[in-house]
Amino acid sequence: MRLRTSLRASCALWALPFAIALSLFYYFAANSTAPPNALHFAPAITSAPILPLYAIAYAFAGSLATWESGRLRSAGIWALSPARSRYRVAAHALLPVLGTSWIVLILPTTLALVQYTTFPTLDSLRLLAMAILVCAGHAVLGFAIGMRVSHVIAAPIVAATIWVMVAFSWAVDPPWLRHVSGQYPTDLMFGEVPSLISLTPHILLTWGIAAGVSLLWLPLRSGLARITLGFAIALAGPVGAYEIARDWSYNPPLTVGQAEMACLGESPKVCMPEATASHLPKVRRDVVSVLNGLEAAGINTSPVVITDRVVDGRFSRPSTAKSWRLPLTAAAERGSVRFQTLGAAVRFPCTRPDFAAARPAMLWAAEVTHLSDSYRKWVSQQGEPATDDTAGSWADTQKVVAKTRLLPVEQQAQWFAKIINNACDEKA
């Protein structure tokens, strides 16, 4: 049968309008567009629109394959003399089915890239490639079911079963279940790319079972050998998927820091994503102005590089003495780069300092860098209004700082270091 004739006869052709309609509905009506901080980062843009569509695409693949297989069985195809191998007949029948299920995923991905005027990258197509492979696995399983069960009964049951098992994997424990279901359990943030190991369990589970089932068609004389081999492969896939994902948390392993960066200057070198690099000259001027103010007051922090933390995605990496990680893009939009730099420059020798005890040092650092108003506002946002008529600690802090500012620069720096160290007394 020619491909064109096969397409006209396939149920996939009649299901195609429904697949397109569902895909468009979820894209436009289900708020599945890229997050606002995607910043033209292709992996984040392409991960969001297919997030609610994994289960639907797999349901289409499995149910349509079940129907096509049952139709061939009812037509007596398998009872005819074998002019072609069963694998070739199945592949010919499944091509239209796969095309319909893949449209569910490819269409919103394409729309998202066009909407955000972003070119796809190989990293941005990893999730789509995983879903396409899992679709093929469900199609093979559906085809096998249709060979044994009435397609009129089995096709809707297969569709509902696949959809429920995949779509509800997010709502069940333990966490490893969501890492093998075929539905990638999160959308991506800026700078994040799904690691290859995080995609492997999804493919292993479905294709392990599908490969085991398809091996039952091998032309082996021994039926026992064929069944044993098929069962072993069908078991190895799920077991392998479980072994890989069993210790993962709710978030899958992600590779971060994958956005293209632009850097400016030396000591410190300031780096931001190319998507927001237009802010880079002003950001570096603000950073240097704060560092120079502290250096003039006797505090030398000397970072070598300052990197925008937005590329870290959801897993923020800590700053070190020489390498700082700050939210430069967000700070540039809010006009708070200088205050963020001040917060990074005031470093404590412990992980949980007493910020109330350190308040005089923080206010002093804010005053020498002309950021006292920003610090006052920050303290107010923490629930302790920093106004001149506030009785108690804030007024006392201002008096202490005012008195300290009259001392020589060297003594002010020594006082600052003492306050910072005292804030860490008996702290971890």
Solvent accessible surface area in square Angstrom, and as a share of the most:
residue,aa,sasa,rsa
1,M,135,0.60
2,R,201,0.73
3,L,91,0.45
4,R,182,0.66
5,T,52,0.30
6,S,9,0.06
7,L,72,0.36
8,R,141,0.51
9,A,45,0.35
10,S,1,0.01
11,C,21,0.13
12,A,2,0.02
13,L,75,0.38
14,W,172,0.60
15,A,14,0.11
16,L,53,0.27
17,P,82,0.51
18,F,141,0.59
19,A,0,0.00
20,I,59,0.30
21,A,58,0.45
22,L,67,0.33
23,S,0,0.00
24,L,63,0.31
25,F,115,0.48
26,Y,50,0.19
27,Y,5,0.02
28,F,144,0.60
29,A,66,0.51
30,A,43,0.33
31,N,138,0.71
32,S,10,0.07
33,T,47,0.27
34,A,8,0.06
35,P,31,0.20
36,P,141,0.89
37,N,59,0.30
38,A,2,0.01
39,L,42,0.21
40,H,105,0.47
41,F,21,0.09
42,A,5,0.04
43,P,5,0.03
44,A,0,0.00
45,I,0,0.00
46,T,6,0.03
47,S,2,0.01
48,A,6,0.04
49,P,0,0.00
50,I,1,0.01
51,L,31,0.15
52,P,45,0.28
53,L,0,0.00
54,Y,1,0.01
55,A,2,0.01
56,I,13,0.06
57,A,0,0.00
58,Y,0,0.00
59,A,11,0.09
60,F,28,0.12
61,A,0,0.00
62,G,0,0.00
63,S,15,0.09
64,L,19,0.10
65,A,0,0.00
66,T,0,0.00
67,W,90,0.31
68,E,2,0.01
69,S,0,0.00
70,G,0,0.00
71,R,81,0.30
72,L,24,0.12
73,R,87,0.32
74,S,80,0.52
75,A,74,0.57
76,G,27,0.26
77,I,55,0.28
78,W,51,0.18
79,A,93,0.72
80,L,116,0.58
81,S,100,0.65
82,P,125,0.78
83,A,104,0.80
84,R,88,0.32
85,S,65,0.42
86,R,103,0.37
87,Y,87,0.33
88,R,154,0.56
89,V,18,0.10
90,A,9,0.07
91,A,55,0.43
92,H,42,0.19
93,A,10,0.08
94,L,14,0.07
95,L,97,0.48
96,P,9,0.06
97,V,0,0.00
98,L,22,0.11
99,G,31,0.30
100,T,5,0.03
101,S,0,0.00
102,W,69,0.24
103,I,58,0.30
104,V,0,0.00
105,L,0,0.00
106,I,65,0.33
107,L,46,0.23
108,P,0,0.00
109,T,5,0.03
110,T,67,0.39
111,L,51,0.25
112,A,0,0.00
113,L,18,0.09
114,V,101,0.58
115,Q,102,0.46
116,Y,55,0.21
117,T,111,0.65
118,T,20,0.11
119,F,180,0.75
120,P,68,0.43
121,T,68,0.40
122,L,158,0.79
123,D,44,0.23
124,S,3,0.02
125,L,63,0.31
126,R,63,0.23
127,L,7,0.04
128,L,21,0.11
129,A,52,0.41
130,M,2,0.01
131,A,0,0.00
132,I,40,0.20
133,L,84,0.42
134,V,0,0.00
135,C,0,0.00
136,A,16,0.13
137,G,0,0.00
138,H,23,0.10
139,A,1,0.00
140,V,31,0.18
141,L,36,0.18
142,G,1,0.01
143,F,7,0.03
144,A,24,0.19
145,I,68,0.35
146,G,0,0.00
147,M,24,0.11
148,R,204,0.75
149,V,68,0.39
150,S,45,0.29
151,H,26,0.12
152,V,93,0.53
153,I,106,0.54
154,A,6,0.05
155,A,9,0.07
156,P,79,0.50
157,I,101,0.51
158,V,14,0.08
159,A,27,0.21
160,A,58,0.45
161,T,62,0.36
162,I,19,0.10
163,W,97,0.34
164,V,73,0.42
165,M,133,0.59
166,V,6,0.03
167,A,32,0.24
168,F,107,0.45
169,S,6,0.04
170,W,96,0.34
171,A,84,0.65
172,V,62,0.36
173,D,95,0.49
174,P,63,0.40
175,P,31,0.19
176,W,63,0.22
177,L,56,0.28
178,R,31,0.11
179,H,0,0.00
180,V,7,0.04
181,S,16,0.10
182,G,0,0.00
183,Q,10,0.04
184,Y,0,0.00
185,P,12,0.07
186,T,15,0.09
187,D,49,0.26
188,L,2,0.01
189,M,66,0.30
190,F,6,0.02
191,G,0,0.00
192,E,0,0.00
193,V,3,0.02
194,P,1,0.00
195,S,18,0.11
196,L,116,0.58
197,I,85,0.43
198,S,1,0.00
199,L,13,0.06
200,T,45,0.26
201,P,0,0.00
202,H,0,0.00
203,I,45,0.23
204,L,60,0.30
205,L,47,0.23
206,T,8,0.04
207,W,78,0.27
208,G,9,0.08
209,I,61,0.31
210,A,0,0.00
211,A,31,0.24
212,G,2,0.02
213,V,42,0.24
214,S,32,0.20
215,L,41,0.20
216,L,75,0.37
217,W,56,0.20
218,L,48,0.24
219,P,128,0.80
220,L,74,0.37
221,R,252,0.92
222,S,54,0.35
223,G,29,0.28
224,L,136,0.68
225,A,47,0.36
226,R,63,0.23
227,I,104,0.53
228,T,77,0.45
229,L,74,0.37
230,G,2,0.02
231,F,136,0.57
232,A,50,0.38
233,I,61,0.31
234,A,24,0.18
235,L,93,0.46
236,A,58,0.45
237,G,5,0.05
238,P,33,0.21
239,V,72,0.41
240,G,22,0.21
241,A,1,0.00
242,Y,79,0.30
243,E,86,0.39
244,I,52,0.26
245,A,0,0.00
246,R,120,0.44
247,D,123,0.64
248,W,43,0.15
249,S,71,0.46
250,Y,112,0.42
251,N,58,0.30
252,P,3,0.02
253,P,42,0.26
254,L,26,0.13
255,T,54,0.32
256,V,34,0.20
257,G,29,0.28
258,Q,77,0.34
259,A,11,0.09
260,E,126,0.56
261,M,59,0.26
262,A,27,0.21
263,C,64,0.39
264,L,74,0.37
265,G,33,0.31
266,E,132,0.59
267,S,89,0.57
268,P,8,0.05
269,K,73,0.31
270,V,0,0.00
271,C,9,0.06
272,M,0,0.00
273,P,0,0.00
274,E,101,0.45
275,A,58,0.45
276,T,10,0.06
277,A,26,0.20
278,S,102,0.66
279,H,69,0.31
280,L,9,0.05
281,P,64,0.40
282,K,120,0.51
283,V,3,0.01
284,R,49,0.18
285,R,153,0.56
286,D,23,0.12
287,V,0,0.00
288,V,37,0.21
289,S,48,0.31
290,V,0,0.00
291,L,19,0.09
292,N,80,0.41
293,G,18,0.17
294,L,2,0.01
295,E,101,0.46
296,A,81,0.63
297,A,12,0.09
298,G,41,0.39
299,I,26,0.13
300,N,111,0.57
301,T,29,0.17
302,S,51,0.33
303,P,3,0.02
304,V,83,0.48
305,V,32,0.18
306,I,0,0.00
307,T,19,0.11
308,D,0,0.00
309,R,91,0.33
310,V,36,0.21
311,V,4,0.02
312,D,0,0.00
313,G,15,0.14
314,R,69,0.25
315,F,88,0.37
316,S,71,0.46
317,R,108,0.39
318,P,113,0.71
319,S,36,0.23
320,T,74,0.43
321,A,57,0.44
322,K,107,0.45
323,S,36,0.23
324,W,1,0.00
325,R,34,0.12
326,L,11,0.06
327,P,24,0.15
328,L,0,0.00
329,T,8,0.04
330,A,37,0.29
331,A,0,0.00
332,A,23,0.18
333,E,120,0.54
334,R,154,0.56
335,G,68,0.65
336,S,28,0.18
337,V,5,0.03
338,R,61,0.22
339,F,37,0.15
340,Q,50,0.22
341,T,0,0.00
342,L,1,0.00
343,G,43,0.42
344,A,15,0.12
345,A,6,0.05
346,V,9,0.05
347,R,102,0.37
348,F,42,0.18
349,P,91,0.57
350,C,21,0.12
351,T,116,0.67
352,R,182,0.66
353,P,20,0.13
354,D,55,0.29
355,F,115,0.48
356,A,63,0.49
357,A,47,0.36
358,A,0,0.00
359,R,22,0.08
360,P,23,0.15
361,A,0,0.00
362,M,22,0.10
363,L,4,0.02
364,W,0,0.00
365,A,0,0.00
366,A,0,0.00
367,E,55,0.24
368,V,22,0.13
369,T,2,0.01
370,H,157,0.70
371,L,15,0.07
372,S,35,0.22
373,D,112,0.58
374,S,41,0.27
375,Y,5,0.02
376,R,68,0.25
377,K,132,0.56
378,W,92,0.32
379,V,5,0.03
380,S,46,0.30
381,Q,121,0.54
382,Q,104,0.46
383,G,60,0.58
384,E,86,0.39
385,P,84,0.53
386,A,1,0.01
387,T,63,0.36
388,D,102,0.53
389,D,126,0.65
390,T,41,0.24
391,A,95,0.73
392,G,42,0.41
393,S,68,0.44
394,W,5,0.02
395,A,26,0.20
396,D,78,0.40
397,T,11,0.06
398,Q,48,0.21
399,K,142,0.60
400,V,66,0.38
401,V,0,0.00
402,A,60,0.47
403,K,152,0.65
404,T,7,0.04
405,R,97,0.36
406,L,154,0.76
407,L,72,0.36
408,P,77,0.49
409,V,79,0.45
410,E,122,0.55
411,Q,88,0.39
412,Q,15,0.07
413,A,17,0.13
414,Q,109,0.49
415,W,44,0.15
416,F,15,0.06
417,A,47,0.37
418,K,127,0.54
419,I,30,0.15
420,I,9,0.05
421,N,79,0.41
422,N,68,0.35
423,A,1,0.01
424,C,16,0.09
425,D,88,0.45
426,E,183,0.82
427,K,90,0.38
428,A,94,0.73
